[in-house]
Amino acid sequence: MHETEDTAHINNIIKGDYSAYRFLVDKYKDKVYNLSLKMMKNETDAEELTQISFIKAYNSLHKFQRKAAFSTWLYRINYNSCLTQLRLKRKNVQSLEENIESSNLQTMEVTFNSMIEKDRRHYVSLALEKLKPDERILLNLCYKEDKNMNEIGVIMNLSHSNVRVKLMRTRNKLLQIMNKILKHEIGELL
């Protein structure tokens, strides 16, 4: 019964009824998310990989050979996407660990922690200036205006999941900018 329903929707999508994909997303989103969450052990990554998996499946739907159930095919796409992300994270962690070993991280931490609040604000302001305007707006709405994800989505014309993904990416970008600024400042102090 379920596969017949899935097949009918897949046939409609292939014929050009793109709205039929909503049925498949609604039907499988919780299961795909749960698989992502089990693998990634992080809600933000799980949400992002769920979205990526559905996009990959949609873009590859014409390649779906129907040798297995649609759900099996979709879970495989999700599983592979999670594995790829885990490999990238592992590689990034190893690279970060090598960079940490080669830099004087303790000096950076001591210097930053010893700064007075005014200096901290100054460095955060410098980093925020390097973000794109929409990224600054997103952080402002979230942290200064204390808006929830749905409110931010309405304000910025984004879906709830897109807000979460953009917020995660913007925070990571801000962290990278802060690290560069602090490394530069510490280099001048040494």
TIRO-2110 file (N, C-alpha, C; in Angstrom, 1 decimal):
// TIRO-2110
0.8, -1.2, 0.0, N, 1, A
0.0, 0.0, 0.0, CA, 1, A
0.9, 1.3, 0.0, C, 1, A
1.8, 1.3, 0.9, N, 2, A
2.7, 2.5, 1.0, CA, 2, A
3.5, 2.7, -0.2, C, 2, A
4.1, 1.6, -0.7, N, 3, A
4.9, 1.8, -1.9, CA, 3, A
4.1, 2.2, -3.1, C, 3, A
2.9, 1.7, -3.2, N, 4, A
2.1, 2.1, -4.3, CA, 4, A
1.8, 3.6, -4.3, C, 4, A
1.5, 4.1, -3.0, N, 5, A
1.3, 5.5, -2.8, CA, 5, A
2.5, 6.3, -3.2, C, 5, A
3.7, 5.8, -2.8, N, 6, A
5.0, 6.5, -3.1, CA, 6, A
5.2, 6.5, -4.6, C, 6, A
4.9, 5.3, -5.2, N, 7, A
5.1, 5.2, -6.7, CA, 7, A
4.3, 6.2, -7.4, C, 7, A
3.0, 6.3, -7.0, N, 8, A
2.1, 7.3, -7.7, CA, 8, A
2.6, 8.7, -7.5, C, 8, A
3.1, 9.0, -6.4, N, 9, A
3.6, 10.4, -6.2, CA, 9, A
4.9, 10.6, -7.0, C, 9, A
5.8, 9.6, -7.1, N, 10, A
7.0, 9.7, -7.8, CA, 10, A
6.7, 9.9, -9.3, C, 10, A
5.7, 9.1, -9.8, N, 11, A
5.3, 9.3, -11.2, CA, 11, A
4.7, 10.7, -11.5, C, 11, A
4.0, 11.2, -10.5, N, 12, A
3.4, 12.6, -10.7, CA, 12, A
4.6, 13.6, -10.7, C, 12, A
5.6, 13.4, -9.9, N, 13, A
6.7, 14.3, -9.8, CA, 13, A
7.4, 14.3, -11.1, C, 13, A
7.7, 13.1, -11.6, N, 14, A
8.4, 13.0, -12.9, CA, 14, A
7.6, 13.6, -14.1, C, 14, A
6.3, 13.5, -14.0, N, 15, A
5.5, 14.1, -15.0, CA, 15, A
5.4, 15.7, -14.9, C, 15, A
6.0, 16.2, -13.8, N, 16, A
6.0, 17.7, -13.7, CA, 16, A
5.2, 18.2, -12.5, C, 16, A
4.6, 17.4, -11.7, N, 17, A
3.8, 17.9, -10.6, CA, 17, A
4.8, 17.9, -9.4, C, 17, A
5.5, 19.0, -9.3, N, 18, A
6.6, 19.1, -8.3, CA, 18, A
6.0, 19.2, -6.8, C, 18, A
4.8, 19.6, -6.7, N, 19, A
4.2, 19.7, -5.4, CA, 19, A
3.9, 18.3, -4.8, C, 19, A
3.9, 17.3, -5.6, N, 20, A
3.7, 15.9, -5.1, CA, 20, A
4.9, 15.5, -4.2, C, 20, A
6.0, 16.1, -4.3, N, 21, A
7.2, 15.8, -3.5, CA, 21, A
6.9, 16.1, -2.0, C, 21, A
6.0, 17.1, -1.8, N, 22, A
5.7, 17.4, -0.4, CA, 22, A
5.2, 16.2, 0.4, C, 22, A
4.4, 15.3, -0.3, N, 23, A
3.8, 14.1, 0.3, CA, 23, A
5.0, 13.3, 0.8, C, 23, A
6.0, 13.0, 0.0, N, 24, A
7.1, 12.2, 0.3, CA, 24, A
7.9, 12.8, 1.5, C, 24, A
8.1, 14.1, 1.4, N, 25, A
8.9, 14.8, 2.5, CA, 25, A
8.1, 14.6, 3.8, C, 25, A
6.8, 14.9, 3.8, N, 26, A
6.0, 14.8, 5.0, CA, 26, A
6.0, 13.4, 5.5, C, 26, A
6.0, 12.4, 4.7, N, 27, A
5.9, 11.0, 5.1, CA, 27, A
7.2, 10.5, 5.7, C, 27, A
8.3, 11.0, 5.2, N, 28, A
9.6, 10.4, 5.6, CA, 28, A
10.5, 11.3, 6.4, C, 28, A
10.1, 12.6, 6.6, N, 29, A
11.0, 13.6, 7.2, CA, 29, A
11.4, 13.2, 8.6, C, 29, A
10.5, 12.7, 9.4, N, 30, A
10.9, 12.3, 10.8, CA, 30, A
11.9, 11.1, 10.8, C, 30, A
11.6, 10.1, 10.0, N, 31, A
12.5, 9.0, 10.0, CA, 31, A
13.9, 9.3, 9.4, C, 31, A
14.0, 10.2, 8.4, N, 32, A
15.3, 10.6, 7.9, CA, 32, A
16.0, 11.5, 8.9, C, 32, A
15.2, 12.4, 9.6, N, 33, A
15.8, 13.2, 10.7, CA, 33, A
16.4, 12.3, 11.8, C, 33, A
15.6, 11.3, 12.2, N, 34, A
16.1, 10.4, 13.3, CA, 34, A
17.3, 9.7, 12.9, C, 34, A
17.4, 9.2, 11.7, N, 35, A
18.6, 8.6, 11.2, CA, 35, A
19.8, 9.5, 11.3, C, 35, A
19.6, 10.7, 10.8, N, 36, A
20.6, 11.8, 10.8, CA, 36, A
21.1, 12.1, 12.2, C, 36, A
20.1, 12.2, 13.1, N, 37, A
20.4, 12.5, 14.5, CA, 37, A
21.2, 11.4, 15.2, C, 37, A
20.9, 10.2, 14.9, N, 38, A
21.6, 9.1, 15.5, CA, 38, A
23.1, 9.1, 15.0, C, 38, A
23.2, 9.4, 13.7, N, 39, A
24.6, 9.4, 13.2, CA, 39, A
25.4, 10.6, 13.6, C, 39, A
24.8, 11.8, 13.5, N, 40, A
25.5, 13.0, 13.7, CA, 40, A
25.6, 13.4, 15.2, C, 40, A
24.6, 13.0, 16.0, N, 41, A
24.5, 13.3, 17.4, CA, 41, A
24.5, 14.8, 17.7, C, 41, A
23.8, 15.5, 16.8, N, 42, A
23.7, 16.9, 16.9, CA, 42, A
22.5, 17.4, 16.1, C, 42, A
21.6, 18.1, 16.7, N, 43, A
20.3, 18.4, 16.1, CA, 43, A
20.5, 19.3, 14.9, C, 43, A
21.4, 20.3, 15.0, N, 44, A
21.6, 21.2, 13.8, CA, 44, A
22.1, 20.5, 12.6, C, 44, A
23.1, 19.6, 12.8, N, 45, A
23.6, 18.8, 11.7, CA, 45, A
22.6, 17.9, 11.2, C, 45, A
21.8, 17.3, 12.1, N, 46, A
20.7, 16.4, 11.6, CA, 46, A
19.7, 17.1, 10.8, C, 46, A
19.3, 18.3, 11.2, N, 47, A
18.4, 19.0, 10.4, CA, 47, A
18.9, 19.4, 9.0, C, 47, A
20.2, 19.8, 9.0, N, 48, A
20.8, 20.2, 7.7, CA, 48, A
20.9, 19.0, 6.8, C, 48, A
21.4, 17.8, 7.4, N, 49, A
21.5, 16.6, 6.5, CA, 49, A
20.2, 16.0, 6.1, C, 49, A
19.2, 16.2, 6.9, N, 50, A
17.8, 15.8, 6.4, CA, 50, A
17.4, 16.6, 5.2, C, 50, A
17.6, 17.9, 5.3, N, 51, A
17.3, 18.8, 4.2, CA, 51, A
18.1, 18.4, 2.9, C, 51, A
19.4, 18.2, 3.1, N, 52, A
20.3, 17.9, 2.0, CA, 52, A
19.9, 16.6, 1.4, C, 52, A
19.5, 15.6, 2.2, N, 53, A
19.1, 14.3, 1.7, CA, 53, A
17.9, 14.4, 0.8, C, 53, A
16.9, 15.2, 1.3, N, 54, A
15.7, 15.3, 0.5, CA, 54, A
16.0, 16.1, -0.9, C, 54, A
16.9, 17.0, -0.8, N, 55, A
17.2, 17.7, -2.0, CA, 55, A
18.0, 16.8, -3.0, C, 55, A
18.9, 16.0, -2.5, N, 56, A
19.6, 15.0, -3.3, CA, 56, A
18.6, 14.0, -3.9, C, 56, A
17.7, 13.5, -3.1, N, 57, A
16.8, 12.6, -3.6, CA, 57, A
15.9, 13.2, -4.7, C, 57, A
15.4, 14.4, -4.5, N, 58, A
14.6, 15.1, -5.5, CA, 58, A
15.4, 15.3, -6.8, C, 58, A
16.6, 15.7, -6.7, N, 59, A
17.4, 16.0, -7.9, CA, 59, A
17.8, 14.7, -8.6, C, 59, A
17.8, 13.6, -7.9, N, 60, A
18.1, 12.3, -8.5, CA, 60, A
16.9, 11.4, -8.7, C, 60, A
15.8, 11.9, -8.5, N, 61, A
14.6, 11.1, -8.6, CA, 61, A
14.5, 10.3, -10.0, C, 61, A
14.9, 11.0, -11.1, N, 62, A
14.9, 10.3, -12.4, CA, 62, A
15.8, 9.1, -12.5, C, 62, A
16.7, 9.0, -11.5, N, 63, A
17.7, 7.9, -11.5, CA, 63, A
17.1, 6.7, -10.6, C, 63, A
16.1, 7.0, -9.9, N, 64, A
15.5, 6.0, -9.0, CA, 64, A
15.0, 4.8, -9.8, C, 64, A
15.6, 3.6, -9.6, N, 65, A
15.3, 2.5, -10.5, CA, 65, A
14.2, 1.6, -9.9, C, 65, A
13.7, 1.9, -8.8, N, 66, A
12.6, 1.2, -8.2, CA, 66, A
12.9, -0.3, -7.9, C, 66, A
14.2, -0.6, -7.8, N, 67, A
14.6, -2.0, -7.4, CA, 67, A
14.3, -2.2, -5.9, C, 67, A
14.3, -1.1, -5.1, N, 68, A
14.0, -1.2, -3.7, CA, 68, A
12.9, -0.2, -3.5, C, 68, A
12.4, -0.2, -2.3, N, 69, A
11.4, 0.8, -1.9, CA, 69, A
12.0, 2.2, -1.9, C, 69, A
11.2, 3.2, -2.2, N, 70, A
11.6, 4.6, -2.2, CA, 70, A
12.3, 4.9, -0.9, C, 70, A
11.6, 4.5, 0.2, N, 71, A
12.2, 4.8, 1.6, CA, 71, A
13.6, 4.3, 1.7, C, 71, A
13.8, 3.1, 1.3, N, 72, A
15.2, 2.5, 1.3, CA, 72, A
16.2, 3.3, 0.6, C, 72, A
15.8, 3.7, -0.6, N, 73, A
16.7, 4.5, -1.5, CA, 73, A
17.0, 5.8, -0.8, C, 73, A
15.9, 6.5, -0.2, N, 74, A
16.1, 7.7, 0.5, CA, 74, A
17.0, 7.6, 1.7, C, 74, A
16.8, 6.5, 2.5, N, 75, A
17.6, 6.3, 3.7, CA, 75, A
19.1, 6.1, 3.3, C, 75, A
19.3, 5.5, 2.2, N, 76, A
20.7, 5.2, 1.7, CA, 76, A
21.3, 6.6, 1.4, C, 76, A
20.6, 7.4, 0.7, N, 77, A
21.1, 8.8, 0.3, CA, 77, A
21.4, 9.5, 1.6, C, 77, A
20.5, 9.4, 2.6, N, 78, A
20.7, 10.1, 3.9, CA, 78, A
21.9, 9.5, 4.6, C, 78, A
22.0, 8.2, 4.6, N, 79, A
23.2, 7.6, 5.3, CA, 79, A
24.5, 8.0, 4.7, C, 79, A
24.6, 8.0, 3.4, N, 80, A
25.8, 8.3, 2.7, CA, 80, A
26.1, 9.8, 2.9, C, 80, A
25.1, 10.7, 2.9, N, 81, A
25.3, 12.1, 3.2, CA, 81, A
25.9, 12.3, 4.6, C, 81, A
25.4, 11.5, 5.6, N, 82, A
25.9, 11.6, 6.9, CA, 82, A
27.3, 11.1, 7.0, C, 82, A
27.6, 10.0, 6.4, N, 83, A
29.0, 9.5, 6.4, CA, 83, A
29.9, 10.5, 5.8, C, 83, A
29.6, 11.1, 4.7, N, 84, A
30.4, 12.1, 4.1, CA, 84, A
30.7, 13.3, 5.0, C, 84, A
29.6, 13.7, 5.7, N, 85, A
29.8, 14.8, 6.6, CA, 85, A
30.7, 14.4, 7.8, C, 85, A
30.5, 13.2, 8.3, N, 86, A
31.3, 12.8, 9.4, CA, 86, A
32.8, 12.7, 9.0, C, 86, A
33.1, 12.2, 7.8, N, 87, A
34.4, 12.2, 7.3, CA, 87, A
35.0, 13.6, 7.2, C, 87, A
34.2, 14.5, 6.7, N, 88, A
34.7, 15.9, 6.6, CA, 88, A
35.0, 16.5, 8.0, C, 88, A
34.1, 16.2, 9.0, N, 89, A
34.3, 16.7, 10.3, CA, 89, A
35.5, 16.1, 10.9, C, 89, A
35.7, 14.8, 10.7, N, 90, A
36.9, 14.1, 11.3, CA, 90, A
38.2, 14.8, 10.7, C, 90, A
38.2, 15.0, 9.4, N, 91, A
39.3, 15.6, 8.7, CA, 91, A
39.5, 17.0, 9.3, C, 91, A
38.5, 17.8, 9.4, N, 92, A
38.6, 19.2, 10.0, CA, 92, A
39.1, 19.2, 11.4, C, 92, A
38.6, 18.2, 12.2, N, 93, A
39.1, 18.1, 13.6, CA, 93, A
40.6, 17.8, 13.6, C, 93, A
41.0, 16.8, 12.8, N, 94, A
42.4, 16.5, 12.7, CA, 94, A
43.3, 17.7, 12.3, C, 94, A
42.8, 18.4, 11.3, N, 95, A
43.4, 19.6, 10.8, CA, 95, A
43.5, 20.7, 11.9, C, 95, A
42.4, 20.9, 12.6, N, 96, A
42.3, 21.8, 13.7, CA, 96, A
43.3, 21.4, 14.8, C, 96, A
43.3, 20.1, 15.2, N, 97, A
44.2, 19.7, 16.2, CA, 97, A
45.7, 19.9, 15.8, C, 97, A
46.0, 19.7, 14.5, N, 98, A
47.4, 20.0, 14.1, CA, 98, A
47.7, 21.5, 14.2, C, 98, A
46.7, 22.3, 13.8, N, 99, A
46.9, 23.8, 13.9, CA, 99, A
47.0, 24.2, 15.4, C, 99, A
46.3, 23.6, 16.3, N, 100, A
46.3, 23.9, 17.7, CA, 100, A
47.7, 23.6, 18.3, C, 100, A
48.2, 22.4, 17.9, N, 101, A
49.5, 22.0, 18.4, CA, 101, A
50.6, 22.9, 17.9, C, 101, A
50.4, 23.4, 16.7, N, 102, A
51.5, 24.3, 16.1, CA, 102, A
51.4, 25.7, 16.6, C, 102, A
50.2, 26.1, 17.1, N, 103, A
50.1, 27.5, 17.6, CA, 103, A
50.1, 27.5, 19.1, C, 103, A
50.2, 28.6, 19.7, N, 104, A
50.2, 28.7, 21.1, CA, 104, A
48.8, 29.0, 21.6, C, 104, A
47.9, 28.0, 21.6, N, 105, A
46.5, 28.2, 22.0, CA, 105, A
46.4, 28.7, 23.4, C, 105, A
47.2, 28.2, 24.3, N, 106, A
47.1, 28.6, 25.7, CA, 106, A
47.3, 30.1, 25.9, C, 106, A
48.3, 30.7, 25.1, N, 107, A
48.5, 32.1, 25.2, CA, 107, A
47.3, 32.9, 24.7, C, 107, A
46.7, 32.4, 23.6, N, 108, A
45.5, 33.0, 23.1, CA, 108, A
44.4, 33.0, 24.1, C, 108, A
44.2, 31.9, 24.8, N, 109, A
43.1, 31.8, 25.7, CA, 109, A
43.3, 32.7, 26.9, C, 109, A
44.6, 32.7, 27.4, N, 110, A
44.9, 33.6, 28.6, CA, 110, A
44.7, 35.0, 28.2, C, 110, A
45.2, 35.4, 27.0, N, 111, A
45.0, 36.8, 26.6, CA, 111, A
43.6, 37.2, 26.4, C, 111, A
42.8, 36.4, 25.8, N, 112, A
41.4, 36.7, 25.6, CA, 112, A
40.7, 36.8, 26.9, C, 112, A
40.9, 35.8, 27.8, N, 113, A
40.2, 35.8, 29.1, CA, 113, A
40.6, 36.9, 30.0, C, 113, A
41.8, 37.5, 29.8, N, 114, A
42.3, 38.6, 30.6, CA, 114, A
41.8, 39.9, 30.1, C, 114, A
41.2, 39.9, 28.9, N, 115, A
40.7, 41.2, 28.4, CA, 115, A
39.5, 41.7, 29.2, C, 115, A
39.3, 42.9, 29.4, N, 116, A
38.2, 43.5, 30.1, CA, 116, A
37.0, 43.4, 29.1, C, 116, A
35.8, 43.5, 29.7, N, 117, A
34.6, 43.4, 28.9, CA, 117, A
34.5, 44.4, 27.7, C, 117, A
35.0, 45.6, 27.9, N, 118, A
35.1, 46.6, 26.8, CA, 118, A
35.9, 46.0, 25.6, C, 118, A
37.0, 45.4, 25.9, N, 119, A
37.9, 44.9, 24.8, CA, 119, A
37.2, 43.7, 24.1, C, 119, A
36.5, 42.9, 24.9, N, 120, A
35.8, 41.8, 24.3, CA, 120, A
34.7, 42.3, 23.3, C, 120, A
34.0, 43.3, 23.7, N, 121, A
32.9, 43.9, 22.8, CA, 121, A
33.6, 44.5, 21.6, C, 121, A
34.7, 45.1, 21.8, N, 122, A
35.5, 45.7, 20.7, CA, 122, A
35.8, 44.6, 19.6, C, 122, A
36.3, 43.5, 20.1, N, 123, A
36.7, 42.4, 19.1, CA, 123, A
35.5, 41.8, 18.5, C, 123, A
34.4, 41.6, 19.2, N, 124, A
33.2, 41.1, 18.7, CA, 124, A
32.7, 42.1, 17.6, C, 124, A
32.7, 43.3, 17.9, N, 125, A
32.2, 44.3, 16.9, CA, 125, A
33.1, 44.3, 15.7, C, 125, A
34.4, 44.2, 15.8, N, 126, A
35.3, 44.0, 14.6, CA, 126, A
34.9, 42.8, 13.8, C, 126, A
34.6, 41.7, 14.5, N, 127, A
34.3, 40.5, 13.7, CA, 127, A
32.9, 40.7, 13.1, C, 127, A
31.9, 41.2, 13.8, N, 128, A
30.6, 41.4, 13.2, CA, 128, A
30.6, 42.3, 11.9, C, 128, A
31.5, 43.3, 11.9, N, 129, A
31.7, 44.2, 10.8, CA, 129, A
32.1, 43.4, 9.5, C, 129, A
32.8, 42.3, 9.7, N, 130, A
33.3, 41.5, 8.6, CA, 130, A
32.2, 40.6, 8.0, C, 130, A
31.1, 40.4, 8.7, N, 131, A
30.0, 39.6, 8.2, CA, 131, A
29.2, 40.4, 7.1, C, 131, A
28.5, 39.6, 6.3, N, 132, A
27.6, 40.2, 5.4, CA, 132, A
26.4, 40.8, 6.1, C, 132, A
25.7, 41.8, 5.6, N, 133, A
24.6, 42.5, 6.3, CA, 133, A
23.5, 41.5, 6.7, C, 133, A
23.1, 40.6, 5.8, N, 134, A
22.1, 39.6, 6.2, CA, 134, A
22.5, 38.7, 7.4, C, 134, A
23.8, 38.4, 7.4, N, 135, A
24.3, 37.6, 8.5, CA, 135, A
24.3, 38.4, 9.9, C, 135, A
24.6, 39.7, 9.8, N, 136, A
24.6, 40.5, 11.0, CA, 136, A
23.1, 40.7, 11.5, C, 136, A
22.2, 40.8, 10.5, N, 137, A
20.8, 40.9, 10.8, CA, 137, A
20.3, 39.7, 11.5, C, 137, A
20.7, 38.5, 11.0, N, 138, A
20.3, 37.2, 11.6, CA, 138, A
20.8, 37.1, 13.0, C, 138, A
22.0, 37.4, 13.3, N, 139, A
22.6, 37.4, 14.6, CA, 139, A
21.9, 38.4, 15.5, C, 139, A
21.6, 39.6, 15.0, N, 140, A
21.0, 40.6, 15.8, CA, 140, A
19.6, 40.2, 16.2, C, 140, A
18.8, 39.6, 15.2, N, 141, A
17.4, 39.2, 15.5, CA, 141, A
17.4, 38.1, 16.6, C, 141, A
18.4, 37.2, 16.5, N, 142, A
18.5, 36.0, 17.4, CA, 142, A
18.9, 36.4, 18.8, C, 142, A
20.0, 37.2, 18.9, N, 143, A
20.7, 37.4, 20.2, CA, 143, A
20.3, 38.7, 20.8, C, 143, A
20.1, 39.8, 20.0, N, 144, A
19.8, 41.0, 20.6, CA, 144, A
18.3, 41.2, 20.7, C, 144, A
17.6, 40.8, 19.7, N, 145, A
16.1, 41.0, 19.7, CA, 145, A
15.4, 39.8, 20.3, C, 145, A
16.1, 38.7, 20.5, N, 146, A
15.6, 37.5, 21.2, CA, 146, A
14.4, 37.0, 20.4, C, 146, A
14.5, 37.0, 19.1, N, 147, A
13.4, 36.4, 18.3, CA, 147, A
13.6, 34.9, 18.1, C, 147, A
12.5, 34.1, 18.0, N, 148, A
12.6, 32.7, 17.8, CA, 148, A
12.8, 32.4, 16.3, C, 148, A
13.1, 31.1, 16.0, N, 149, A
13.4, 30.8, 14.6, CA, 149, A
12.2, 31.1, 13.7, C, 149, A
11.0, 30.8, 14.1, N, 150, A
9.8, 31.1, 13.3, CA, 150, A
9.7, 32.6, 13.0, C, 150, A
9.9, 33.4, 14.0, N, 151, A
9.8, 34.9, 13.8, CA, 151, A
10.9, 35.4, 12.9, C, 151, A
12.1, 34.9, 13.0, N, 152, A
13.2, 35.2, 12.2, CA, 152, A
12.9, 34.8, 10.7, C, 152, A
12.3, 33.6, 10.6, N, 153, A
12.0, 33.1, 9.3, CA, 153, A
11.0, 34.0, 8.6, C, 153, A
10.0, 34.5, 9.3, N, 154, A
9.0, 35.4, 8.7, CA, 154, A
9.7, 36.7, 8.3, C, 154, A
10.5, 37.2, 9.2, N, 155, A
11.1, 38.5, 9.0, CA, 155, A
12.1, 38.4, 7.8, C, 155, A
12.8, 37.4, 7.7, N, 156, A
13.9, 37.2, 6.6, CA, 156, A
13.4, 36.4, 5.4, C, 156, A
12.1, 36.0, 5.4, N, 157, A
11.6, 35.2, 4.4, CA, 157, A
12.3, 33.9, 4.1, C, 157, A
12.6, 33.2, 5.2, N, 158, A
13.3, 31.9, 5.2, CA, 158, A
12.4, 30.9, 5.9, C, 158, A
12.6, 29.6, 5.6, N, 159, A
12.0, 28.5, 6.3, CA, 159, A
12.7, 28.4, 7.6, C, 159, A
12.0, 27.7, 8.6, N, 160, A
12.5, 27.5, 9.9, CA, 160, A
13.9, 26.7, 9.8, C, 160, A
13.9, 25.7, 9.0, N, 161, A
15.2, 24.9, 8.8, CA, 161, A
16.3, 25.8, 8.2, C, 161, A
15.9, 26.6, 7.2, N, 162, A
16.9, 27.5, 6.6, CA, 162, A
17.5, 28.5, 7.6, C, 162, A
16.6, 29.0, 8.5, N, 163, A
17.1, 29.9, 9.6, CA, 163, A
18.1, 29.2, 10.5, C, 163, A
17.8, 27.9, 10.9, N, 164, A
18.7, 27.2, 11.7, CA, 164, A
20.1, 26.9, 11.0, C, 164, A
20.0, 26.6, 9.8, N, 165, A
21.2, 26.3, 9.0, CA, 165, A
22.0, 27.6, 8.8, C, 165, A
21.4, 28.7, 8.4, N, 166, A
22.1, 29.9, 8.3, CA, 166, A
22.7, 30.4, 9.6, C, 166, A
21.9, 30.2, 10.7, N, 167, A
22.4, 30.7, 12.0, CA, 167, A
23.7, 29.9, 12.3, C, 167, A
23.6, 28.6, 12.1, N, 168, A
24.8, 27.7, 12.4, CA, 168, A
26.0, 28.2, 11.6, C, 168, A
25.8, 28.4, 10.3, N, 169, A
26.9, 28.8, 9.5, CA, 169, A
27.4, 30.1, 9.8, C, 169, A
26.6, 31.0, 10.2, N, 170, A
27.0, 32.4, 10.5, CA, 170, A
27.8, 32.4, 11.8, C, 170, A
27.3, 31.6, 12.8, N, 171, A
28.1, 31.5, 14.1, CA, 171, A
29.4, 30.9, 13.8, C, 171, A
29.5, 29.9, 13.0, N, 172, A
30.8, 29.3, 12.6, CA, 172, A
31.7, 30.3, 11.9, C, 172, A
31.1, 31.1, 11.0, N, 173, A
31.9, 32.1, 10.3, CA, 173, A
32.4, 33.2, 11.3, C, 173, A
31.6, 33.6, 12.2, N, 174, A
31.9, 34.6, 13.2, CA, 174, A
33.1, 34.1, 14.1, C, 174, A
33.0, 32.8, 14.5, N, 175, A
34.1, 32.2, 15.3, CA, 175, A
35.4, 32.2, 14.5, C, 175, A
35.3, 31.8, 13.2, N, 176, A
36.6, 31.8, 12.4, CA, 176, A
37.1, 33.2, 12.3, C, 176, A
36.3, 34.2, 12.1, N, 177, A
36.8, 35.6, 12.0, CA, 177, A
37.4, 36.0, 13.4, C, 177, A
36.7, 35.7, 14.5, N, 178, A
37.3, 36.0, 15.8, CA, 178, A
38.6, 35.4, 16.0, C, 178, A
38.7, 34.1, 15.6, N, 179, A
40.0, 33.4, 15.7, CA, 179, A
41.1, 34.2, 15.0, C, 179, A
40.8, 34.6, 13.7, N, 180, A
41.8, 35.3, 12.9, CA, 180, A
42.2, 36.6, 13.6, C, 180, A
41.2, 37.4, 14.1, N, 181, A
41.5, 38.6, 14.8, CA, 181, A
42.3, 38.4, 16.0, C, 181, A
42.0, 37.4, 16.8, N, 182, A
42.8, 37.2, 18.0, CA, 182, A
44.2, 36.7, 17.7, C, 182, A
44.3, 35.8, 16.7, N, 183, A
45.7, 35.4, 16.3, CA, 183, A
46.5, 36.5, 15.9, C, 183, A
45.9, 37.4, 15.2, N, 184, A
46.6, 38.6, 14.7, CA, 184, A
47.0, 39.5, 15.9, C, 184, A
46.1, 39.7, 16.8, N, 185, A
46.4, 40.5, 18.0, CA, 185, A
47.5, 39.8, 18.9, C, 185, A
47.4, 38.5, 19.1, N, 186, A
48.3, 37.8, 19.9, CA, 186, A
49.7, 37.9, 19.2, C, 186, A
49.7, 37.7, 17.9, N, 187, A
51.0, 37.8, 17.2, CA, 187, A
51.7, 39.2, 17.4, C, 187, A
50.9, 40.2, 17.5, N, 188, A
51.5, 41.5, 17.7, CA, 188, A
52.0, 41.7, 19.2, C, 188, A
51.3, 40.9, 20.1, N, 189, A
51.8, 41.0, 21.5, CA, 189, A
53.1, 40.2, 21.7, C, 189, A
53.3, 39.2, 20.9, N, 190, A
54.4, 38.3, 21.1, CA, 190, A
55.6, 38.9, 20.5, C, 190, A
END
